[in-house]
Structure formats: structure tokens, C-alpha cells
Amino acid sequence: MPNTIAQDMPTAHVVIGLAELAQVMSITPDKLKRNWRRWHAKLGMPRKHHATDVWPRRQIEVWLTSQAHVNATPSNDNTFEVPEEVHETRVAEQNKALRESLGVSG
């Protein structure tokens, strides 16, 4: 019997580890380990695996995106020219909003 798509996927595509998630969130792994339960209760952060420090990657991606609190510019008009600096501006706004919601300075 052939493997399913999930069985063929490397584990790194399914879960995100402590160090990588901390890097994405611009915090130390220690701070993430100490605070994830509070963020789970207060901000809806997904729960980590019960046996180790890994989180479901897709749920974390959705959660991080939802924490940005940045209004998206409608992009249905395919003729609209988007200035090059818009992406960098949006990423900076999202990072700032995420840090504020997590109480991280910087």
C-alpha cells in the first residue's frame, strides 16, 4: 500500500521546534518555553506536543498571522501596481504588532 501525502512529508514540514519558533518570534527559546502556556490561555497560541517542545507548524503559522492585527490592503485588482516597499512595510507592521501582543520589547 502506498504512503499517504502526510507520511511522505518530512517532519520539519509538519511541526516547528522550540528554537525555530523562538527565532521566528524574535525571542529566546527560554522565554518561549516559560511563556507559551500564558500565551495559549491569553492569546490562543496552539498547544505544543505533550511529549516534546514542538508545535503544529500550520497552526502556528495561522496563529502568528492572526496576531498581527494589521489591515490587509485589498488586492483583487490585478492591474493595480504595488510599490516595492509595501511588502517590507507590511512585514515590519506585523512584526511590531506581534511583539506588542506578546509583550516583547525591541
MDTraj code that builds the backbone (N, CA, C; nanometers):
import mdtraj as md
import numpy as np

residues = "MET PRO ASN THR ILE ALA GLN ASP MET PRO THR ALA HIS VAL VAL ILE GLY LEU ALA GLU LEU ALA GLN VAL MET SER ILE THR PRO ASP LYS LEU LYS ARG ASN TRP ARG ARG TRP HIS ALA LYS LEU GLY MET PRO ARG LYS HIS HIS ALA THR ASP VAL TRP PRO ARG ARG GLN ILE GLU VAL TRP LEU THR SER GLN ALA HIS VAL ASN ALA THR PRO SER ASN ASP ASN THR PHE GLU VAL PRO GLU GLU VAL HIS GLU THR ARG VAL ALA GLU GLN ASN LYS ALA LEU ARG GLU SER LEU GLY VAL SER GLY".split()
xyz = np.array([
    [0.0845, -0.1180, 0.0000],
    [0.0000, 0.0000, 0.0000],
    [0.0891, 0.1244, 0.0000],
    [0.0626, 0.2214, -0.0883],
    [0.1470, 0.3419, -0.0952],
    [0.1258, 0.4323, 0.0250],
    [0.2287, 0.5109, 0.0552],
    [0.2203, 0.6078, 0.1645],
    [0.1246, 0.7206, 0.1292],
    [0.0662, 0.7802, 0.2314],
    [-0.0161, 0.8993, 0.2104],
    [0.0764, 1.0198, 0.1985],
    [0.0203, 1.1324, 0.1595],
    [0.0998, 1.2547, 0.1477],
    [0.1628, 1.2900, 0.2820],
    [0.0854, 1.2773, 0.3902],
    [0.1374, 1.3101, 0.5230],
    [0.2535, 1.2199, 0.5617],
    [0.2492, 1.0926, 0.5223],
    [0.3571, 1.0008, 0.5571],
    [0.4836, 1.0321, 0.4796],
    [0.4706, 1.0886, 0.3615],
    [0.5863, 1.1216, 0.2794],
    [0.6486, 1.2565, 0.3156],
    [0.5790, 1.3387, 0.3927],
    [0.6300, 1.4711, 0.4285],
    [0.7364, 1.4598, 0.5371],
    [0.8461, 1.5344, 0.5236],
    [0.9431, 1.5386, 0.6328],
    [0.8785, 1.6006, 0.7578],
    [0.9223, 1.5588, 0.8728],
    [0.8659, 1.6078, 0.9987],
    [0.8764, 1.7598, 1.0097],
    [0.9829, 1.8178, 0.9558],
    [1.0019, 1.9631, 0.9652],
    [0.8906, 2.0405, 0.8965],
    [0.8205, 1.9793, 0.8018],
    [0.7098, 2.0465, 0.7350],
    [0.5813, 2.0387, 0.8171],
    [0.5784, 1.9488, 0.9149],
    [0.4578, 1.9257, 0.9937],
    [0.4642, 1.9974, 1.1282],
    [0.5824, 2.0020, 1.1883],
    [0.5982, 2.0638, 1.3199],
    [0.7078, 2.1697, 1.3152],
    [0.7036, 2.2598, 1.4134],
    [0.8079, 2.3618, 1.4290],
    [0.8635, 2.3481, 1.5699],
    [0.9952, 2.3419, 1.5806],
    [1.0612, 2.3212, 1.7087],
    [1.0781, 2.4500, 1.7884],
    [1.1203, 2.4329, 1.9107],
    [1.1375, 2.5441, 2.0048],
    [1.2309, 2.6513, 1.9498],
    [1.3492, 2.6122, 1.9043],
    [1.4484, 2.7099, 1.8586],
    [1.3996, 2.7859, 1.7354],
    [1.3416, 2.7148, 1.6392],
    [1.2943, 2.7804, 1.5175],
    [1.1785, 2.8753, 1.5471],
    [1.0844, 2.8316, 1.6301],
    [0.9711, 2.9172, 1.6645],
    [1.0171, 3.0403, 1.7413],
    [1.1089, 3.0226, 1.8334],
    [1.1622, 3.1371, 1.9081],
    [1.2283, 3.2365, 1.8129],
    [1.3014, 3.1856, 1.7145],
    [1.3662, 3.2730, 1.6166],
    [1.2620, 3.3496, 1.5350],
    [1.1578, 3.2809, 1.4919],
    [1.0508, 3.3454, 1.4150],
    [0.9848, 3.4553, 1.4977],
    [0.9689, 3.4316, 1.6272],
    [0.9028, 3.5275, 1.7155],
    [0.9990, 3.6330, 1.7707],
    [1.1265, 3.6221, 1.7352],
    [1.2304, 3.7160, 1.7809],
    [1.2425, 3.7193, 1.9326],
    [1.2358, 3.6018, 1.9935],
    [1.2556, 3.5894, 2.1377],
    [1.3513, 3.4733, 2.1623],
    [1.3945, 3.4572, 2.2868],
    [1.4824, 3.3460, 2.3197],
    [1.4001, 3.2182, 2.3390],
    [1.4617, 3.1028, 2.3123],
    [1.3914, 2.9777, 2.3384],
    [1.3457, 2.9662, 2.4842],
    [1.4269, 3.0181, 2.5771],
    [1.3910, 3.0135, 2.7188],
    [1.2632, 3.0923, 2.7464],
    [1.2525, 3.2121, 2.6861],
    [1.1324, 3.2936, 2.7064],
    [1.0097, 3.2238, 2.6481],
    [1.0246, 3.1616, 2.5325],
    [0.9133, 3.0882, 2.4719],
    [0.8711, 2.9724, 2.5614],
    [0.9684, 2.8997, 2.6125],
    [0.9387, 2.7848, 2.6985],
    [0.8668, 2.8283, 2.8267],
    [0.9073, 2.9434, 2.8820],
    [0.8457, 2.9929, 3.0055],
    [0.7052, 3.0484, 2.9844],
    [0.6783, 3.1041, 2.8672],
    [0.5556, 3.1817, 2.8478],
    [0.4501, 3.1208, 2.7567],
    [0.4773, 3.0095, 2.6889],
    [0.3824, 2.9611, 2.5891],
    [0.2462, 2.9274, 2.6500],
    [0.2437, 2.8759, 2.7735],
    [0.1140, 2.8417, 2.8343],
    [0.0284, 2.9666, 2.8573],
    [0.0915, 3.0738, 2.9014],
    [0.0195, 3.2004, 2.9227],
    [-0.0330, 3.2527, 2.7895],
    [0.0506, 3.2462, 2.6835],
    [0.0082, 3.2916, 2.5520],
    [-0.1027, 3.2017, 2.4968],
    [-0.0970, 3.0731, 2.5325],
    [-0.2033, 2.9816, 2.4912],
    [-0.3354, 3.0253, 2.5556],
    [-0.3334, 3.0541, 2.6841],
    [-0.4543, 3.0923, 2.7561],
    [-0.5030, 3.2320, 2.7157],
    [-0.4087, 3.3251, 2.7012],
    [-0.4463, 3.4650, 2.6775],
    [-0.4672, 3.4968, 2.5294],
    [-0.3816, 3.4411, 2.4424],
    [-0.3827, 3.4800, 2.3016],
    [-0.4219, 3.3675, 2.2065],
    [-0.4471, 3.2485, 2.2612],
    [-0.4892, 3.1376, 2.1759],
    [-0.3765, 3.0670, 2.1026],
    [-0.2545, 3.0803, 2.1526],
    [-0.1427, 3.0107, 2.0891],
    [-0.1710, 2.8604, 2.0892],
    [-0.1433, 2.7926, 1.9786],
    [-0.1658, 2.6475, 1.9764],
    [-0.0831, 2.5754, 2.0826],
    [-0.1359, 2.4638, 2.1303],
    [-0.0644, 2.3842, 2.2301],
    [0.0509, 2.3109, 2.1651],
    [0.1582, 2.2931, 2.2389],
    [0.2708, 2.2146, 2.1896],
    [0.2416, 2.0662, 2.2090],
    [0.3233, 1.9830, 2.1472],
    [0.3091, 1.8388, 2.1642],
    [0.3362, 1.8054, 2.3105],
    [0.2603, 1.7141, 2.3667],
    [0.2721, 1.6851, 2.5100],
    [0.4052, 1.6222, 2.5481],
    [0.4741, 1.5594, 2.4545],
    [0.5964, 1.4875, 2.4891],
    [0.7246, 1.5657, 2.4613],
    [0.7157, 1.6718, 2.3831],
    [0.8368, 1.7447, 2.3468],
    [0.8028, 1.8881, 2.3079],
    [0.9039, 1.9687, 2.2852],
    [0.8838, 2.1106, 2.2541],
    [0.8705, 2.1339, 2.1038],
    [0.7636, 2.0811, 2.0449],
    [0.7299, 2.1086, 1.9055],
    [0.5825, 2.1453, 1.8980],
    [0.5512, 2.2306, 1.8021],
    [0.4141, 2.2775, 1.7802],
    [0.3727, 2.2410, 1.6384],
    [0.2428, 2.2269, 1.6146],
    [0.1962, 2.2025, 1.4774],
    [0.2248, 2.3253, 1.3906],
    [0.3071, 2.3078, 1.2888],
    [0.3560, 2.4192, 1.2079],
    [0.2424, 2.5021, 1.1464],
    [0.1470, 2.4392, 1.0836],
    [0.0405, 2.5130, 1.0161],
    [-0.0427, 2.5928, 1.1164],
    [-0.0728, 2.5341, 1.2321],
    [-0.1498, 2.6070, 1.3333],
    [-0.0721, 2.7276, 1.3853],
    [0.0586, 2.7124, 1.4025],
    [0.1428, 2.8244, 1.4471],
    [0.1450, 2.9332, 1.3406],
    [0.1577, 2.8951, 1.2130],
    [0.1581, 2.9950, 1.1059],
    [0.0277, 3.0750, 1.1056],
    [-0.0836, 3.0056, 1.1184],
    [-0.2138, 3.0735, 1.1213],
    [-0.2230, 3.1638, 1.2438],
    [-0.1792, 3.1140, 1.3588],
    [-0.1865, 3.1925, 1.4819],
    [-0.0996, 3.3175, 1.4723],
    [0.0247, 3.3025, 1.4240],
    [0.1134, 3.4184, 1.4123],
    [0.0538, 3.5226, 1.3183],
    [-0.0027, 3.4784, 1.2085],
    [-0.0649, 3.5709, 1.1150],
    [-0.1830, 3.6418, 1.1795],
    [-0.2598, 3.5688, 1.2578],
    [-0.3779, 3.6293, 1.3209],
    [-0.3399, 3.7275, 1.4309],
    [-0.2202, 3.7193, 1.4846],
    [-0.1768, 3.8087, 1.5917],
    [-0.1272, 3.9427, 1.5399],
    [-0.1124, 3.9559, 1.4099],
    [-0.0522, 4.0772, 1.3536],
    [-0.1425, 4.1991, 1.3682],
    [-0.2736, 4.1823, 1.3631],
    [-0.3680, 4.2940, 1.3754],
    [-0.3360, 4.4059, 1.2773],
    [-0.2994, 4.3683, 1.1545],
    [-0.2691, 4.4658, 1.0509],
    [-0.3737, 4.4503, 0.9419],
    [-0.4376, 4.5601, 0.9040],
    [-0.5370, 4.5537, 0.7978],
    [-0.4696, 4.5259, 0.6650],
    [-0.5212, 4.4287, 0.5941],
    [-0.4659, 4.3937, 0.4634],
    [-0.5216, 4.4880, 0.3578],
    [-0.4378, 4.5243, 0.2653],
    [-0.4814, 4.6048, 0.1531],
    [-0.5498, 4.5132, 0.0528],
    [-0.6700, 4.5455, 0.0083],
    [-0.7362, 4.4597, -0.0903],
    [-0.6492, 4.4449, -0.2143],
    [-0.6418, 4.3244, -0.2663],
    [-0.5556, 4.3003, -0.3812],
    [-0.6301, 4.2310, -0.4940],
    [-0.7595, 4.2578, -0.5062],
    [-0.8380, 4.1952, -0.6113],
    [-0.8136, 4.2577, -0.7475],
    [-0.7673, 4.3797, -0.7512],
    [-0.7449, 4.4499, -0.8766],
    [-0.6071, 4.4113, -0.9299],
    [-0.6052, 4.3268, -1.0302],
    [-0.4782, 4.2775, -1.0845],
    [-0.4034, 4.3825, -1.1639],
    [-0.4669, 4.4931, -1.1964],
    [-0.3995, 4.5992, -1.2705],
    [-0.3319, 4.6982, -1.1770],
    [-0.3585, 4.6871, -1.0488],
    [-0.3031, 4.7801, -0.9511],
    [-0.1542, 4.7542, -0.9331],
    [-0.0731, 4.8574, -0.9417],
    [0.0703, 4.8434, -0.9208],
    [0.1016, 4.8622, -0.7727],
    [0.1688, 4.7631, -0.7148],
    [0.2042, 4.7674, -0.5734],
    [0.3479, 4.8168, -0.5617],
    [0.3693, 4.9249, -0.4890],
    [0.5067, 4.9739, -0.4702],
    [0.5929, 4.8670, -0.4014],
    [0.7200, 4.8645, -0.4353],
    [0.8102, 4.7625, -0.3826],
    [0.8218, 4.7663, -0.2305],
    [0.8113, 4.8831, -0.1701],
    [0.8308, 4.8946, -0.0262],
    [0.7099, 4.8469, 0.0551],
    [0.5976, 4.8153, -0.0112],
    [0.4775, 4.7731, 0.0616],
    [0.5030, 4.6439, 0.1392],
    [0.5700, 4.5474, 0.0781],
    [0.5956, 4.4203, 0.1464],
    [0.6774, 4.4428, 0.2732],
    [0.7860, 4.5169, 0.2622],
    [0.8710, 4.5421, 0.3785],
    [0.7940, 4.6168, 0.4866],
    [0.7106, 4.7115, 0.4461],
    [0.6299, 4.7868, 0.5418],
    [0.5324, 4.6953, 0.6137],
    [0.4638, 4.6084, 0.5393],
    [0.3677, 4.5156, 0.5992],
    [0.4373, 4.4201, 0.6962],
    [0.5513, 4.3671, 0.6573],
    [0.6244, 4.2758, 0.7452],
    [0.6663, 4.3472, 0.8728],
    [0.7143, 4.4696, 0.8609],
    [0.7537, 4.5471, 0.9791],
    [0.6336, 4.5739, 1.0696],
    [0.5184, 4.6077, 1.0098],
    [0.3969, 4.6317, 1.0894],
    [0.3528, 4.5044, 1.1614],
    [0.3583, 4.3919, 1.0918],
    [0.3177, 4.2654, 1.1523],
    [0.4123, 4.2254, 1.2655],
    [0.5424, 4.2420, 1.2433],
    [0.6393, 4.2107, 1.3489],
    [0.6171, 4.2985, 1.4717],
    [0.5925, 4.4274, 1.4498],
    [0.5689, 4.5196, 1.5603],
    [0.4425, 4.4807, 1.6376],
    [0.3349, 4.4510, 1.5649],
    [0.2093, 4.4129, 1.6300],
    [0.2248, 4.2828, 1.7075],
    [0.2975, 4.1888, 1.6515],
    [0.3190, 4.0612, 1.7207],
    [0.3990, 4.0830, 1.8482],
    [0.5063, 4.1596, 1.8400],
    [0.5879, 4.1862, 1.9588],
    [0.5056, 4.2563, 2.0671],
    [0.4218, 4.3529, 2.0267],
    [0.3380, 4.4230, 2.1237],
    [0.2381, 4.3289, 2.1894],
    [0.1787, 4.2398, 2.1102],
    [0.0793, 4.1484, 2.1670],
    [0.1437, 4.0474, 2.2603],
    [0.2712, 4.0166, 2.2379],
    [0.3429, 3.9219, 2.3242],
    [0.4175, 3.9908, 2.4375],
    [0.4195, 4.1225, 2.4357],
    [0.4894, 4.1961, 2.5400],
    [0.6406, 4.1913, 2.5277],
    [0.6879, 4.1815, 2.4043],
    [0.8321, 4.1736, 2.3785],
    [0.8784, 4.3120, 2.3353],
    [0.9874, 4.3582, 2.3945],
    [1.0405, 4.4896, 2.3553],
    [1.1367, 4.4716, 2.2393],
    [1.1530, 4.5766, 2.1616],
    [1.2502, 4.5717, 2.0539],
    [1.1885, 4.6001, 1.9263],
])
top = md.Topology()
chain = top.add_chain()
for i, resn in enumerate(residues, 1):
    res = top.add_residue(resn, chain, resSeq=i)
    for name in ("N", "CA", "C"):
        top.add_atom(name, md.element.get_by_symbol(name[0]), res)
traj = md.Trajectory(xyz[None], top)
